[in-house]
Amino acid sequence: MSLRIAPFLPELLRSLFKKPVTVRYPFEKTPVPAGFRGNVVFDPAKCIGCNICVGDCPAEAIEIIRVSETEKKFKMILHNDRCIHCAQCVDSCPTKTYRMDGEFEIAVLNRRQLKIEYK
């Protein structure tokens, strides 16, 4: 079976004069689209400690720990190695303590580095 080059020649010539479609990724960053679900960001000042987010998280990636009984302060531990970025915690929180940022470059060599503690 021989390969004929003649049918490919017009396409080859057209592609020689077109600009590239791809982006030079590490050097040129494209903007994140609206509604992108990146990392979960926690605002401890708004937290009332209801633990609805903990119960609603399908990946069990959220821990809420009470820091002070009298001042109602809480610490949140987010396990980004488990998080599936579904934004269920953002939707279920009655005080809007959570939001999603536009960060998508979270790769690390050690999964323990993905554990984030908000105080």
Number of C-alpha atoms within 10 A of each C-alpha: 3 4 6 8 9 8 9 9 11 10 10 11 10 9 11 9 8 8 7 9 6 6 10 10 8 7 7 8 9 10 7 13 8 7 9 13 18 19 21 21 15 22 15 18 11 14 21 15 17 12 15 13 24 20 14 15 20 15 16 15 18 23 16 20 14 13 13 10 8 6 8 13 17 21 19 21 17 22 19 20 17 15 18 16 17 16 18 15 24 19 13 17 19 15 11 14 18 22 17 18 14 15 12 11 8 11 10 10 7 8 12 11 13 17 13 16 13 13 14
